Every structure is written in structure tokens, then in C-alpha cells.
Amino acid sequence: MSKNSSHGGRRPKVDPSVNRYVVRFNAEENARFLAMYEQSEADNKAAFIKHFLFQKPFKVFYVDENTRIFIDRLSGFNALYRTIGVSYDNLVATLNQNFTEKKASAALEEIKKLMIRLISVSQDIAALAQKFDEEWSQKSR
């Protein structure tokens, strides 16, 4: 009988991390370390220390609360525009089914004027968003 070479369990790592070092910090050093660790948003403290020692760069993201609120409101506007577009299609279909061509055309002309106004407001919002991005994104970098 041949002996089965598979013993089950995990496969051993090619290059296991078995060396361990201990560093002790006083209260001030620990506070500085934790501040740098939080700012780096590393997965864990060990990964942060390894990256810091071997000079691997970190990406640090700053979240400005006002910018986040602004983006949330812009997203809300986009959701409203999609809703208006769907409602517009349904309204046109309903007008064509339930009214005469003359009444439907009159109503559609009124809706067309309102849609043109909505487009101009949308363009104003886009211009304000561009201005906001130019002014505030430079300050946060």
C-alpha cells in the first residue's frame, strides 16, 4: 500500500514571518504613534510599523465634512433628476392616451418650458460644483 502524503491542514508558507521584536513606548511616544497610525489608516499596527520602517509610502485621506455634505446633496439632486426623467416619460404617455392631441400638445409645451428651466438650474449647479472644487480641493491638499 502506498502512503498518502497529504496530512491535511494548511500548507506551510514559503517565507513565514517568525522573527518578532518588542518596542516599549512612554505615554507621549505612544500618543504620537497612535496619531500616526490613525492617520495612515493601515490595516493593523504591525503592518503600519513594517511600512514605516521600510519606507513604504502611505496614502493619507482627509475627509472634509463640508465637502461630504456637499457631495451628498449633489447626489440627491442626481436622484431627483432620474425620478423626474422617469415621471416625464410616464406623463407624456398618459397625456397622449387620455387627452386630445391639442390638449396634450399644450400641456407638453408647458412641461417643455419647465424642463428648460430645470436644465438651466442644473447647469448652474454644475458651475457651482466646479467652482467649489477649484476653491476648496486645493486647500485640502
DSSP file (Angstrom, degrees, kcal/mol; ACC not computed):
  #  RESIDUE AA STRUCTURE BP1 BP2  ACC     N-H-->O    O-->H-N    N-H-->O    O-->H-N    TCO  KAPPA ALPHA  PHI   PSI    X-CA   Y-CA   Z-CA
    1    1 A M              0   0    0      0, 0.0     2,-0.3     0, 0.0     0, 0.0   0.000 360.0 360.0 360.0 139.3    0.0    0.0    0.0
    2    2 A S        -     0   0    0      1,-0.0     2,-0.4     0, 0.0     0, 0.0  -0.669 360.0-120.7 -88.0 143.4    1.2    3.5   -0.8
    3    3 A K        -     0   0    0     -2,-0.3     2,-0.4     1,-0.1    -1,-0.0  -0.677  23.8-122.2 -85.1 131.8    1.3    6.0    1.9
    4    4 A N        -     0   0    0     -2,-0.4    -1,-0.1     1,-0.1     0, 0.0  -0.595  16.5-157.8 -74.5 125.3   -0.9    9.1    1.3
    5    5 A S        +     0   0    0     -2,-0.4     2,-0.6     2,-0.0    -1,-0.1   0.622  65.3  96.2 -82.1 -11.9    1.4   12.2    1.5
    6    6 A S        +     0   0    0      1,-0.2    -2,-0.1     0, 0.0     3,-0.1  -0.685  43.3 174.4 -83.2 120.8   -1.5   14.6    2.3
    7    7 A H        -     0   0    0     -2,-0.6    -1,-0.2     1,-0.3    -2,-0.0   0.450  40.3-126.5-101.9  -3.0   -1.8   15.2    6.0
    8    8 A G        +     0   0    0      1,-0.2    -1,-0.3     0, 0.0     2,-0.1  -0.146  64.0  83.6  81.1 176.3   -4.5   17.8    5.8
    9    9 A G  S    S-     0   0    0     -3,-0.1    -1,-0.2     2,-0.0     2,-0.1  -0.312  86.2 -24.6  84.8-170.5   -4.4   21.3    7.3
   10   10 A R        -     0   0    0      1,-0.1     3,-0.0    -2,-0.1     0, 0.0  -0.402  61.7-114.5 -76.3 150.3   -2.8   24.4    6.0
   11   11 A R        -     0   0    0     -2,-0.1    -1,-0.1     1,-0.1     2,-0.1  -0.655  41.4-105.7 -77.2 140.9    0.0   24.5    3.5
   12   12 A P        -     0   0    0      0, 0.0    -1,-0.1     0, 0.0     2,-0.1  -0.405  37.7-106.9 -68.3 145.5    3.2   25.9    5.1
   13   13 A K        -     0   0    0      1,-0.1    -3,-0.0    -2,-0.1     0, 0.0  -0.358  16.2-132.6 -69.7 151.0    4.1   29.5    3.9
   14   14 A V  S    S+     0   0    0      1,-0.3    -1,-0.1    -2,-0.1     0, 0.0   0.922 101.6  16.6 -69.7 -44.8    7.0   29.9    1.6
   15   15 A D  S    S-     0   0    0      2,-0.0    -1,-0.3    -3,-0.0     2,-0.0  -0.710  85.7-165.1-129.7  80.1    8.5   32.8    3.6
   16   16 A P        -     0   0    0      0, 0.0     2,-1.0     0, 0.0     3,-0.2  -0.341  22.1-125.7 -70.9 147.4    6.9   32.8    7.1
   17   17 A S        +     0   0    0      1,-0.2    -2,-0.0    -2,-0.0    -4,-0.0  -0.797  51.0 146.0 -91.1 100.1    7.3   35.8    9.4
   18   18 A V        +     0   0    0     -2,-1.0     2,-0.4     2,-0.0    -1,-0.2   0.570  37.3  95.3-113.4 -13.6    8.7   34.2   12.5
   19   19 A N        -     0   0    0     -3,-0.2     2,-0.4     2,-0.0     0, 0.0  -0.663  53.8-171.6 -85.8 134.1   11.0   37.0   13.8
   20   20 A R        -     0   0    0     -2,-0.4     2,-0.3     2,-0.0    -2,-0.0  -0.967   8.9-169.3-129.9 141.5    9.5   39.2   16.5
   21   21 A Y        -     0   0    0     -2,-0.4     2,-0.4     2,-0.0    -2,-0.0  -0.950  11.3-145.5-128.2 149.4   10.7   42.4   18.1
   22   22 A V        -     0   0    0     -2,-0.3     2,-0.4     2,-0.0    -2,-0.0  -0.950  13.3-175.5-119.4 133.7    9.3   44.3   21.1
   23   23 A V        -     0   0    0     -2,-0.4     2,-0.5     2,-0.0    -2,-0.0  -0.986  10.7-153.3-126.6 137.5    9.3   48.1   21.5
   24   24 A R        -     0   0    0     -2,-0.4     2,-0.3     0, 0.0    -2,-0.0  -0.943  10.9-166.1-115.1 133.5    8.1   49.9   24.6
   25   25 A F        -     0   0    0     -2,-0.5     2,-0.1     4,-0.0    -2,-0.0  -0.856  15.7-132.1-114.4 148.3    6.8   53.5   24.4
   26   26 A N     >  -     0   0    0     -2,-0.3     4,-2.6     1,-0.1     5,-0.2  -0.312  45.8 -87.9 -82.8-177.7    6.2   56.0   27.2
   27   27 A A  H  > S+     0   0    0      1,-0.2     4,-2.1     2,-0.2     5,-0.1   0.895 127.1  46.5 -63.2 -42.3    2.8   57.9   27.2
   28   28 A E  H  > S+     0   0    0      2,-0.2     4,-2.2     1,-0.2    -1,-0.2   0.930 114.6  46.5 -66.9 -45.2    3.9   60.7   24.9
   29   29 A E  H  > S+     0   0    0      1,-0.2     4,-2.7     2,-0.2    -2,-0.2   0.885 111.7  52.4 -64.1 -38.1    5.6   58.4   22.4
   30   30 A N  H  X S+     0   0    0     -4,-2.6     4,-2.8     2,-0.2    -1,-0.2   0.900 108.0  50.9 -65.1 -39.9    2.5   56.1   22.4
   31   31 A A  H  X S+     0   0    0     -4,-2.1     4,-2.1     2,-0.2    -2,-0.2   0.922 112.5  46.3 -63.4 -43.3    0.2   59.1   21.7
   32   32 A R  H  X S+     0   0    0     -4,-2.2     4,-2.3     2,-0.2    -2,-0.2   0.914 113.0  50.2 -64.0 -42.4    2.4   60.2   18.8
   33   33 A F  H  X S+     0   0    0     -4,-2.7     4,-2.6     1,-0.2    -2,-0.2   0.932 111.4  47.4 -61.3 -46.8    2.5   56.6   17.5
   34   34 A L  H  X S+     0   0    0     -4,-2.8     4,-2.7     1,-0.2    -1,-0.2   0.867 110.4  52.9 -65.1 -35.9   -1.3   56.2   17.7
   35   35 A A  H  X S+     0   0    0     -4,-2.1     4,-2.1    -5,-0.2    -1,-0.2   0.930 112.2  44.6 -64.4 -44.0   -1.9   59.5   16.0
   36   36 A M  H  X S+     0   0    0     -4,-2.3     4,-1.7     2,-0.2    -2,-0.2   0.891 113.4  51.6 -66.1 -38.2    0.4   58.5   13.1
   37   37 A Y  H  X>S+     0   0    0     -4,-2.6     4,-1.1     2,-0.2     5,-0.8   0.927 110.9  46.8 -64.3 -45.3   -1.3   55.0   13.0
   38   38 A E  H  <5S+     0   0    0     -4,-2.7     3,-0.3     1,-0.2    -1,-0.2   0.890 111.9  51.6 -63.4 -39.2   -4.8   56.5   12.8
   39   39 A Q  H  <5S+     0   0    0     -4,-2.1    22,-0.3     1,-0.2    -1,-0.2   0.835 107.9  52.0 -67.4 -32.4   -3.7   59.0   10.1
   40   40 A S  H  <5S-     0   0    0     -4,-1.7    19,-0.3    -5,-0.1    -1,-0.2   0.749  91.5-147.3 -77.2 -22.9   -2.2   56.2    8.0
   41   41 A E  T  <5 +     0   0    0     -4,-1.1    -3,-0.1    -3,-0.3    -4,-0.1   0.857  33.4 172.3  54.9  38.5   -5.4   54.1    8.1
   42   42 A A      < -     0   0    0     -5,-0.8    -1,-0.1     1,-0.1     3,-0.1  -0.327  44.6-113.8 -71.3 160.2   -3.3   50.9    8.0
   43   43 A D  S    S-     0   0    0      1,-0.2     2,-0.3     2,-0.0    -1,-0.1   0.903  90.6 -11.8 -63.8 -42.0   -4.9   47.5    8.4
   44   44 A N  S  > S-     0   0    0      1,-0.1     4,-1.9    -7,-0.0    -1,-0.2  -0.946  72.1-100.2-152.5 170.9   -3.1   46.9   11.7
   45   45 A K  H  > S+     0   0    0     -2,-0.3     4,-2.6     1,-0.2     5,-0.2   0.853 117.7  56.1 -67.6 -34.9   -0.3   48.3   13.8
   46   46 A A  H  > S+     0   0    0      2,-0.2     4,-2.4     1,-0.2    -1,-0.2   0.924 108.7  46.8 -64.3 -43.2    2.2   45.6   12.7
   47   47 A A  H  > S+     0   0    0      1,-0.2     4,-2.5     2,-0.2     5,-0.2   0.892 111.5  53.0 -64.7 -38.5    1.6   46.5    9.0
   48   48 A F  H  X S+     0   0    0     -4,-1.9     4,-2.5     2,-0.2    -2,-0.2   0.933 110.3  46.5 -61.4 -46.2    2.0   50.2    9.9
   49   49 A I  H  X S+     0   0    0     -4,-2.6     4,-2.7     2,-0.2     5,-0.2   0.915 112.5  50.2 -64.4 -43.0    5.3   49.6   11.7
   50   50 A K  H  X S+     0   0    0     -4,-2.4     4,-2.2     1,-0.2     6,-0.2   0.933 113.5  45.1 -60.8 -46.2    6.7   47.4    8.8
   51   51 A H  H  <>S+     0   0    0     -4,-2.5     5,-2.3     1,-0.2    -1,-0.2   0.891 113.9  50.0 -65.3 -37.9    5.7   50.1    6.2
   52   52 A F  H ><5S+     0   0    0     -4,-2.5     3,-0.8    -5,-0.2    -2,-0.2   0.912 112.8  46.0 -67.6 -41.9    7.1   52.8    8.3
   53   53 A L  H 3<5S+     0   0    0     -4,-2.7    -2,-0.2     1,-0.2    -1,-0.2   0.886 116.5  43.3 -68.4 -39.3   10.5   51.0    8.9
   54   54 A F  T 3<5S-     0   0    0     -4,-2.2    -1,-0.2    -5,-0.2    -2,-0.2   0.227 111.5-117.6 -96.4  15.3   11.0   50.0    5.3
   55   55 A Q  T < 5 +     0   0    0     -3,-0.8    -3,-0.2     1,-0.2    -4,-0.1   0.797  53.5 161.0  58.8  35.7    9.9   53.4    3.9
   56   56 A K      < -     0   0    0     -5,-2.3    -1,-0.2    -6,-0.2    -2,-0.1  -0.761  42.7-113.9 -84.3 132.2    6.9   52.3    2.0
   57   57 A P        -     0   0    0      0, 0.0     2,-0.3     0, 0.0    -1,-0.1  -0.295  24.7-146.3 -71.4 150.2    4.6   55.3    1.3
   58   58 A F        -     0   0    0     -6,-0.0     2,-0.6   -16,-0.0   -17,-0.1  -0.845  10.1-132.4-109.0 149.1    1.2   55.6    2.9
   59   59 A K        -     0   0    0     -2,-0.3     2,-0.5   -19,-0.3     0, 0.0  -0.913  23.1-163.7 -98.7 124.6   -1.8   57.2    1.3
   60   60 A V        -     0   0    0     -2,-0.6     2,-0.5     2,-0.0   -20,-0.1  -0.942   1.2-163.5-112.4 126.0   -3.5   59.6    3.7
   61   61 A F        -     0   0    0     -2,-0.5     2,-0.5   -22,-0.3    -2,-0.0  -0.927   3.8-157.3-111.4 129.3   -7.0   60.7    3.0
   62   62 A Y        -     0   0    0     -2,-0.5     2,-0.7    78,-0.1    78,-0.0  -0.908   8.2-151.2-103.6 130.3   -8.5   63.7    4.7
   63   63 A V        -     0   0    0     -2,-0.5     2,-0.6     4,-0.0     3,-0.1  -0.898   4.1-157.5-105.6 115.8  -12.3   63.9    4.9
   64   64 A D     >  -     0   0    0     -2,-0.7     4,-2.2     1,-0.1     5,-0.2  -0.822   9.0-148.7 -91.2 123.7  -13.7   67.4    5.0
   65   65 A E  H  > S+     0   0    0     -2,-0.6     4,-2.3     1,-0.2     5,-0.2   0.872  96.4  52.5 -63.3 -38.4  -17.2   67.2    6.5
   66   66 A N  H  > S+     0   0    0      1,-0.2     4,-2.3     2,-0.2    -1,-0.2   0.900 109.7  49.2 -64.9 -39.6  -18.5   70.2    4.4
   67   67 A T  H  > S+     0   0    0      2,-0.2     4,-2.5     1,-0.2    -2,-0.2   0.901 109.9  51.7 -65.3 -40.5  -17.3   68.6    1.2
   68   68 A R  H  X S+     0   0    0     -4,-2.2     4,-2.3     2,-0.2    -2,-0.2   0.915 110.8  47.5 -62.6 -43.1  -19.0   65.3    2.2
   69   69 A I  H  X S+     0   0    0     -4,-2.3     4,-2.3     2,-0.2    -2,-0.2   0.913 111.6  51.4 -63.5 -42.7  -22.3   67.1    2.8
   70   70 A F  H  X S+     0   0    0     -4,-2.3     4,-2.2     1,-0.2    -2,-0.2   0.919 111.1  47.0 -60.4 -45.2  -22.0   69.0   -0.5
   71   71 A I  H  X S+     0   0    0     -4,-2.5     4,-2.3     1,-0.2    -1,-0.2   0.882 109.8  53.9 -66.4 -38.2  -21.4   65.7   -2.4
   72   72 A D  H  X S+     0   0    0     -4,-2.3     4,-1.8     2,-0.2    -1,-0.2   0.910 109.7  47.6 -61.8 -41.4  -24.3   64.1   -0.6
   73   73 A R  H  X S+     0   0    0     -4,-2.3     4,-2.0     2,-0.2    -2,-0.2   0.894 110.1  51.8 -68.7 -38.3  -26.6   66.9   -1.7
   74   74 A L  H  X S+     0   0    0     -4,-2.2     4,-2.1     1,-0.2    -1,-0.2   0.902 108.5  51.9 -62.7 -39.2  -25.4   66.7   -5.3
   75   75 A S  H  X S+     0   0    0     -4,-2.3     4,-2.0     1,-0.2    -1,-0.2   0.878 106.8  53.9 -63.6 -36.4  -26.1   63.0   -5.3
   76   76 A G  H  X S+     0   0    0     -4,-1.8     4,-2.1     2,-0.2    -1,-0.2   0.893 106.5  51.8 -63.6 -39.8  -29.6   63.8   -4.0
   77   77 A F  H  X S+     0   0    0     -4,-2.0     4,-2.5     1,-0.2    -2,-0.2   0.917 107.7  52.0 -62.4 -42.6  -30.1   66.2   -7.0
   78   78 A N  H  X S+     0   0    0     -4,-2.1     4,-2.0     1,-0.2    -1,-0.2   0.896 108.3  51.0 -61.9 -39.1  -29.0   63.4   -9.4
   79   79 A A  H  X S+     0   0    0     -4,-2.0     4,-2.1     1,-0.2    -1,-0.2   0.902 109.8  50.5 -64.0 -39.8  -31.5   61.0   -7.9
   80   80 A L  H  X S+     0   0    0     -4,-2.1     4,-2.7     2,-0.2    -2,-0.2   0.899 107.8  53.0 -64.2 -39.9  -34.2   63.7   -8.3
   81   81 A Y  H  X S+     0   0    0     -4,-2.5     4,-2.4     1,-0.2    -1,-0.2   0.903 108.6  49.4 -63.2 -40.4  -33.3   64.2  -12.0
   82   82 A R  H  X S+     0   0    0     -4,-2.0     4,-2.1     2,-0.2    -1,-0.2   0.917 111.7  49.2 -63.6 -41.2  -33.6   60.5  -12.6
   83   83 A T  H  X S+     0   0    0     -4,-2.1     4,-2.6     1,-0.2    -2,-0.2   0.909 110.8  50.0 -63.5 -42.3  -37.0   60.5  -10.9
   84   84 A I  H  X S+     0   0    0     -4,-2.7     4,-2.6     1,-0.2    -1,-0.2   0.902 108.9  52.9 -63.4 -40.7  -38.1   63.5  -13.0
   85   85 A G  H  X S+     0   0    0     -4,-2.4     4,-1.9     2,-0.2    -2,-0.2   0.914 111.7  44.5 -61.6 -43.5  -37.0   61.8  -16.2
   86   86 A V  H  X S+     0   0    0     -4,-2.1     4,-2.1     1,-0.2    -2,-0.2   0.916 114.6  49.2 -66.8 -42.8  -39.0   58.7  -15.5
   87   87 A S  H  X S+     0   0    0     -4,-2.6     4,-2.6     1,-0.2    -2,-0.2   0.871 108.0  55.1 -64.5 -36.2  -42.0   60.7  -14.4
   88   88 A Y  H  X S+     0   0    0     -4,-2.6     4,-2.5     2,-0.2    -1,-0.2   0.927 107.9  48.2 -62.4 -45.7  -41.7   62.8  -17.6
   89   89 A D  H  X S+     0   0    0     -4,-1.9     4,-2.0     1,-0.2    -2,-0.2   0.916 113.5  47.1 -61.2 -43.4  -41.8   59.7  -19.8
   90   90 A N  H  X S+     0   0    0     -4,-2.1     4,-2.3     1,-0.2    -2,-0.2   0.889 111.6  51.6 -65.3 -38.9  -44.9   58.4  -17.9
   91   91 A L  H  X S+     0   0    0     -4,-2.6     4,-2.9     2,-0.2     5,-0.2   0.913 108.5  50.1 -65.2 -43.9  -46.6   61.8  -18.1
   92   92 A V  H  X S+     0   0    0     -4,-2.5     4,-2.3     1,-0.2    -1,-0.2   0.923 112.1  48.0 -61.4 -43.9  -46.1   62.0  -21.9
   93   93 A A  H  X S+     0   0    0     -4,-2.0     4,-1.5    -5,-0.2    -1,-0.2   0.911 113.4  47.6 -63.5 -41.7  -47.5   58.5  -22.4
   94   94 A T  H  X S+     0   0    0     -4,-2.3     4,-2.5     2,-0.2     5,-0.3   0.909 111.2  50.7 -66.6 -42.4  -50.5   59.3  -20.1
   95   95 A L  H  X S+     0   0    0     -4,-2.9     4,-1.9     1,-0.2    -2,-0.2   0.920 110.5  49.2 -61.3 -43.8  -51.2   62.6  -21.9
   96   96 A N  H  < S+     0   0    0     -4,-2.3    -1,-0.2    -5,-0.2    -2,-0.2   0.831 115.6  44.2 -66.4 -30.9  -51.2   61.0  -25.3
   97   97 A Q  H  < S+     0   0    0     -4,-1.5    -2,-0.2    -5,-0.2    -1,-0.2   0.881 122.5  32.2 -79.4 -38.8  -53.5   58.3  -24.1
   98   98 A N  H  < S+     0   0    0     -4,-2.5     2,-0.3    -5,-0.1    -2,-0.2   0.600 112.3  52.4-102.5 -12.7  -56.1   60.3  -22.2
   99   99 A F  S  < S-     0   0    0     -4,-1.9     2,-0.0    -5,-0.3     0, 0.0  -0.791  84.0 -96.9-123.5 164.8  -56.3   63.7  -24.0
  100  100 A T     >  -     0   0    0     -2,-0.3     4,-2.5     1,-0.1     5,-0.2  -0.289  43.0-105.5 -70.9 166.1  -56.8   65.0  -27.4
  101  101 A E  H  > S+     0   0    0      1,-0.2     4,-2.3     2,-0.2     5,-0.2   0.870 119.5  52.2 -63.3 -36.7  -53.8   65.9  -29.4
  102  102 A K  H  > S+     0   0    0      2,-0.2     4,-2.1     1,-0.2    -1,-0.2   0.937 112.9  42.9 -66.5 -47.1  -54.4   69.7  -29.0
  103  103 A K  H  > S+     0   0    0      1,-0.2     4,-2.3     2,-0.2    -2,-0.2   0.894 114.6  51.0 -66.6 -39.5  -54.6   69.5  -25.2
  104  104 A A  H  X S+     0   0    0     -4,-2.5     4,-2.5     1,-0.2    -1,-0.2   0.901 109.8  50.1 -64.5 -40.2  -51.7   67.1  -24.9
  105  105 A S  H  X S+     0   0    0     -4,-2.3     4,-2.1    -5,-0.2    -2,-0.2   0.903 110.2  50.1 -64.7 -41.2  -49.5   69.4  -27.1
  106  106 A A  H  X S+     0   0    0     -4,-2.1     4,-1.8     2,-0.2    -2,-0.2   0.925 113.1  45.7 -63.2 -44.3  -50.5   72.4  -24.9
  107  107 A A  H  X S+     0   0    0     -4,-2.3     4,-2.3     1,-0.2    -2,-0.2   0.897 111.7  52.2 -65.8 -39.5  -49.6   70.5  -21.7
  108  108 A L  H  X S+     0   0    0     -4,-2.5     4,-2.4     1,-0.2    -1,-0.2   0.854 106.1  54.2 -66.7 -33.9  -46.3   69.3  -23.3
  109  109 A E  H  X S+     0   0    0     -4,-2.1     4,-2.0     2,-0.2    -1,-0.2   0.911 109.4  48.0 -64.1 -41.6  -45.3   72.8  -24.2
  110  110 A E  H  X S+     0   0    0     -4,-1.8     4,-1.8     1,-0.2    -2,-0.2   0.916 113.3  47.5 -64.5 -42.1  -45.8   73.9  -20.6
  111  111 A I  H  X S+     0   0    0     -4,-2.3     4,-2.4     1,-0.2    -2,-0.2   0.873 108.0  56.6 -65.3 -36.7  -43.7   70.9  -19.4
  112  112 A K  H  X S+     0   0    0     -4,-2.4     4,-2.2     2,-0.2    -1,-0.2   0.904 105.6  50.4 -62.1 -41.9  -41.1   71.7  -22.0
  113  113 A K  H  X S+     0   0    0     -4,-2.0     4,-2.0     1,-0.2    -1,-0.2   0.912 111.6  48.3 -61.9 -42.8  -40.7   75.2  -20.6
  114  114 A L  H  X S+     0   0    0     -4,-1.8     4,-2.3     1,-0.2    -2,-0.2   0.876 109.9  51.8 -66.8 -36.5  -40.3   73.8  -17.1
  115  115 A M  H  X S+     0   0    0     -4,-2.4     4,-2.3     2,-0.2    -1,-0.2   0.882 107.7  52.4 -66.9 -37.8  -37.7   71.3  -18.3
  116  116 A I  H  X S+     0   0    0     -4,-2.2     4,-2.0     2,-0.2    -2,-0.2   0.909 110.3  48.5 -63.0 -41.1  -35.7   74.0  -20.0
  117  117 A R  H  X S+     0   0    0     -4,-2.0     4,-2.3     1,-0.2    -2,-0.2   0.903 110.3  51.6 -64.3 -40.6  -35.7   75.9  -16.7
  118  118 A L  H  X S+     0   0    0     -4,-2.3     4,-2.3     1,-0.2    -2,-0.2   0.884 108.1  51.8 -62.9 -39.1  -34.7   72.7  -14.8
  119  119 A I  H  X S+     0   0    0     -4,-2.3     4,-2.3     2,-0.2    -1,-0.2   0.902 109.0  49.9 -64.7 -40.9  -31.8   72.3  -17.3
  120  120 A S  H  X S+     0   0    0     -4,-2.0     4,-2.1     2,-0.2    -2,-0.2   0.903 111.3  48.7 -65.8 -39.4  -30.6   75.8  -16.7
  121  121 A V  H  X S+     0   0    0     -4,-2.3     4,-2.3     2,-0.2    -2,-0.2   0.902 110.1  52.7 -64.4 -39.7  -30.7   75.3  -12.9
  122  122 A S  H  X S+     0   0    0     -4,-2.3     4,-2.3     1,-0.2    -2,-0.2   0.895 108.6  49.5 -62.0 -40.8  -28.8   72.0  -13.4
  123  123 A Q  H  X S+     0   0    0     -4,-2.3     4,-2.2     2,-0.2    -1,-0.2   0.880 109.4  52.1 -66.6 -37.2  -26.1   73.9  -15.3
  124  124 A D  H  X S+     0   0    0     -4,-2.1     4,-2.5     2,-0.2    -2,-0.2   0.907 109.5  49.7 -62.8 -41.2  -25.9   76.5  -12.6
  125  125 A I  H  X S+     0   0    0     -4,-2.3     4,-2.5     2,-0.2    -2,-0.2   0.910 109.9  50.6 -63.6 -41.9  -25.4   73.7  -10.0
  126  126 A A  H  X S+     0   0    0     -4,-2.3     4,-2.2     2,-0.2    -1,-0.2   0.896 110.5  49.7 -63.4 -39.7  -22.7   72.1  -12.2
  127  127 A A  H  X S+     0   0    0     -4,-2.2     4,-2.4     2,-0.2    -2,-0.2   0.913 111.6  48.3 -65.3 -42.2  -20.9   75.5  -12.4
  128  128 A L  H  X S+     0   0    0     -4,-2.5     4,-2.7     2,-0.2    -2,-0.2   0.885 110.5  51.6 -65.0 -37.8  -21.1   76.0   -8.6
  129  129 A A  H  X S+     0   0    0     -4,-2.5     4,-2.5     2,-0.2    -2,-0.2   0.905 110.3  48.9 -64.7 -40.7  -19.8   72.5   -8.1
  130  130 A Q  H  X S+     0   0    0     -4,-2.2     4,-2.4     2,-0.2    -2,-0.2   0.917 112.4  48.1 -63.8 -43.3  -16.9   73.2  -10.4
  131  131 A K  H  X S+     0   0    0     -4,-2.4     4,-2.4     2,-0.2     5,-0.2   0.916 111.7  50.1 -63.3 -43.5  -16.2   76.5   -8.6
  132  132 A F  H  X>S+     0   0    0     -4,-2.7     4,-2.9     1,-0.2     5,-0.6   0.916 110.7  50.0 -59.7 -44.2  -16.4   74.7   -5.2
  133  133 A D  H  X5S+     0   0    0     -4,-2.5     4,-1.5     1,-0.2     5,-0.4   0.909 111.7  47.7 -62.9 -43.1  -14.0   72.0   -6.4
  134  134 A E  H  <5S+     0   0    0     -4,-2.4     4,-0.5     1,-0.2    -1,-0.2   0.905 119.3  38.7 -65.7 -41.2  -11.4   74.6   -7.7
  135  135 A E  H  X5S+     0   0    0     -4,-2.4     4,-0.6    -5,-0.2    -2,-0.2   0.925 126.4  29.2 -76.8 -45.4  -11.5   76.7   -4.5
  136  136 A W  H  X5S+     0   0    0     -4,-2.9     4,-1.5    -5,-0.2    -3,-0.2   0.781 110.3  60.1 -95.2 -28.3  -11.7   74.0   -1.8
  137  137 A S  H  X<S+     0   0    0     -4,-1.5     4,-0.6    -5,-0.6    -1,-0.2   0.838 104.3  53.9 -71.4 -28.1  -10.0   71.0   -3.1
  138  138 A Q  H  4 S+     0   0    0     -4,-0.5     3,-0.5    -5,-0.4    -1,-0.2   0.865 107.6  51.2 -68.5 -35.4   -6.8   73.0   -3.5
  139  139 A K  H  < S+     0   0    0     -4,-0.6    -2,-0.2     1,-0.2    -1,-0.2   0.815 106.8  53.1 -72.5 -29.3   -7.0   74.0    0.2
  140  140 A S  H  <        0   0    0     -4,-1.5    -1,-0.2     1,-0.2    -2,-0.2   0.629 360.0 360.0 -82.5 -11.0   -7.4   70.4    1.4
  141  141 A R     <        0   0    0     -4,-0.6    -1,-0.2    -3,-0.5    -2,-0.2   0.464 360.0 360.0 -88.3 360.0   -4.3   69.1   -0.4
